[in-house]
Amino acid sequence: MAKAKKLPSGSWRCQVYDYTDAQGKRHYKSFTVDDPSAAGRREAERLAATWAAQKTTESNPSTMTLKAAFSAYIEAREAILSPATIREYKRSAKTDLQELMPIKICDLTQETIQQAINHEALTHSPKSVRNMHGLLSAVLQTYRPAFALRTSLPQKERPALYIPSDDEVRRIIDCASGTVMELPILLAAFGPMRRGEICALDSRDVSGNIVHVCRNMVRNDQNSWVIKQPKSYAGNRYIDYPDFVAKKWEGVTGRIVPLNPANISDRFQIILKHAGVPHFRFHDLRHYSASIQHALGIPDAYIMQRGGWSSDSVLKGVYRHALSNKAAEMSDIANQYFSELCNTKCNTQDV
């Protein structure tokens, strides 16, 4: 620890090594306290020690606590990531893996991380656990890149999705007819557009029947609704809607739908009750749209482009589900064929 020296003026000065320049000259950081007493000396030495410790931490990020590393990681990306993503990162840093946060990242071990993940798995879904581990992995890759995580994670669950039938969609549209919810439902079911994209849609983004999806409404870390660019490149797209949908926005200027995503979700549940349709999410109308297009034989590449999916893994893993009424119809065709096969004369003759 650097020692303070008393100056002719009576003040205490403590110097700490800072850096060596290109000419080989050593430079020092000085801390001066005017108090001539022993307390002044201690204060000068304390200031110098604090600065030296902070400098060491900055030059060697692995000495940071995990909490500090999370904060630094998020702050460095606030200008480039979606406000919704930053909001989720901050929430995760505040509530997830809290037993690890006070630990210096240089002291983290695979065993410690595995125990924390096991603990989180008791109260969180596999998807949530995988998300929090994904953020942890990104932080450690940035501030402790030599540490390769090999954590065992909960097995992925097949999402339990509900895909409304043609009849249910008709009943929902009839129930919403003439209300502020009619157009959002049409845009989602026949686009398909997301809630945030619908709420951010402006009349300047519409030309005839074609909608340019180029904005999204999301919550930021202050819990306010903001309009931003789509999260992915694929999200910026053009959708050609049927005439009967395009007629609904004729004469509208400014925002096409005067709602936010939370309003849409709340009002949609009321419509479902009035229509006598089982509960499902507004987002599930996208499942309906993608599944119908797939059943009609439309190529995956077009479905991906229209829906704003950047990867076919999402389409195949989540959206390519047979509609319940279509599945029953296909089952009847298969069963009828098998019945006819087993009831031919050659199979029913006595041998």
URGI-V202297 format. One line per field, one symbol per residue. phi: phi as a letter, one per 30 degrees, with the letter a starting at -180 (. if undefined). psi: psi as a letter, one per 40 degrees, with the letter a starting at -180 (. if undefined). A space follows every 50 residues. Layout:
BEGIN
phi: ???
psi: ???
END
This chain:
BEGIN
phi: .dcdbddedjdcbbcbdcacdddiddcbccbcbddddddddddddddddd dddddddddbeddddddddeddddddcddcceedddddddddddbchddc edddddcdbddddddddeddddbbdedddddddddeddddddcbdddcdb ddceddcdddcccddeddddddddddeicddddedddddcdccdeddddd dbddccbiccccdbbbcbdcdcicdbcbdedbddddacbccdedddddcd idciddbdbcededdddddddedddicedadedddddeddddddddidee eddddddicdbddddddbcdcddeddddddddddddddddddcdedccdd c
psi: hiiiihideeihhhhhhcihadeehhiihihhhdheiddddddddddddd ddddddddegdeeiiddddddddddeedediidddddddddddddifded dehhdeehidddddddddddedeiidddddddddddddddddegdehhhf hhiiiiihhgihhiiddddddddddeheieeddddddddeciiiddddde hideehhbehhhheihhihaeefihihiiididddhihhhiiddddddeh ehiahdhfiiddddddddddddddefhihiiddedddddddddddeehid ddddddefheieddddddeghhiddddddddddddddddddeeiddeeih .
END
